[in-house]
Amino acid sequence: MPMYDLIIKNGTIVTPDSTFEGDIAIQDGKITKVVTDNSLENDAADTIDAEGLHVLPGLIDPHVHFNEPGRTEWEGLETGSQSLAAGGATTFFDMPLNSTPPVIDQEKLNAKKDLAAEKSVVNAHFWGGLVPGNVAELKDMHDRGVIGFKAFMPPSGIEDFDNTDDETIFTGMQEIARLGSRLAVHAESPVICEQLAKEKQRQGKTSARDFAESRPIISEIDAVNHLISYAEATGCKLHIVHASSRKVVNVVKDAQARGVDVTVETCPHYLALTLKDLEEQGGIAKCMPPLRDSHEVDDLWNAVLEGEVNVIGSDHSPAPADMKQITDNYFEGWGGISGAQSTLNILLTEGYFKRGLTLQRLVQLTSASPAKLFGLSSKGTIAAGFDADITLVNLNERFELKKEDLFYRHKHSPYIGKTYQGAVKTTIVNGRVVYHNGEITVH
């Protein structure tokens, strides 16, 4: 009987701390040995020769909307997880919306966990929702293993997932602090956004720039300051999702400096797309907060490079094509970008090759930091004893993303037609190859 299930030989291994040539032995879904001196016995049921490839910990995507049950026609756990695998991701955290019913109590969580066990080809974790009236449900969801809780300050766009009032946020944070969990928040000021949007539309100003100006950066800053004050008062751990500007990151950075347990995520689309893309591509590039001008993108990259951003999440928020159609009024149409399959490609192309993002820092942002932040102690790096969640990447391969390359249910994305350097060749989840050379290998 072979000593190992799988050996990965001759690869360039990247961890949060170092890059080195080595071999990896895997048994029963775990990494059992990592060696640099060719001393690994070649006694395995299967061997992958990774010569010329970089071997990274699988990405952990902390922010996806897979919409099942209830809106599987938008995206489902099967197609969503396959697209992640094709992009080198091995774990995801699914948001409590846009499922119908949303994950706002233990029963809804159980239903989603059962579906994921049946359909997902990568590791699945789930956020629980904080909405008006469900604070008493948080403990049961926490006990059933939610990764944390999610709330919206502005309307979510989903009828059965209400945005939170101040009392709900405060009492929810008190309970979440008691549970030792973390609250993630879509942080835009509902007052600023609503009033500016009304005024823009009253004046007949409905262009892409008008839409972006109705959801300005100061709206995010106002909301984040509000949340941080509540976090200080309650002791609740706070996570700000999809920050679109370094100005937002700076607010978090200042709070961290005075001891507040607050972290911040940004997304690939805020690092790769600008308001010009929204103007040119229409609804395919619409998201909230909206895309910003190019100088904001450059400044946000500086925050990433200087270690001020904690994690990168795709905020994959798909919808059918007819919901993404925009003609003259950019206030219409679903706001969400399909991008989960392209996170690693974007960070390599825009970060590693263009801006000097180190591979170690990339691994920290996409694997080690989310694993540590959300308590996944066996994930986030390549070392003995850790889960064998691994992606193999050819950094020398350039490719143009084509519609037919996408595994999404709806094959549209603002990244189609763009050229990337750094192609995912193989993705391994718990020691099992799930994606190889353009094909999903498990069903």
Beta strands, then each sheet from edge to edge (+ up, - down):
strand 1: 4-14
strand 2: 19-27
strand 3: 30-35
strand 4: 44-49
strand 5: 54-57
strand 6: 59-64
strand 7: 89-94
strand 8: 123-129
strand 9: 148-152
strand 10: 182-186
strand 11: 237-240
strand 12: 262-266
strand 13: 311-312
strand 14: 390-400
strand 15: 419-429
strand 16: 432-436
strand 17: 439-440
sheet 1: 3+ 2- 1+ 4+
sheet 2: 3+ 2- 1+ 5+ 14- 15+ 16- 17+
sheet 3: 6+ 7+ 8+ 9+ 10+ 11+ 12+ 13+
end
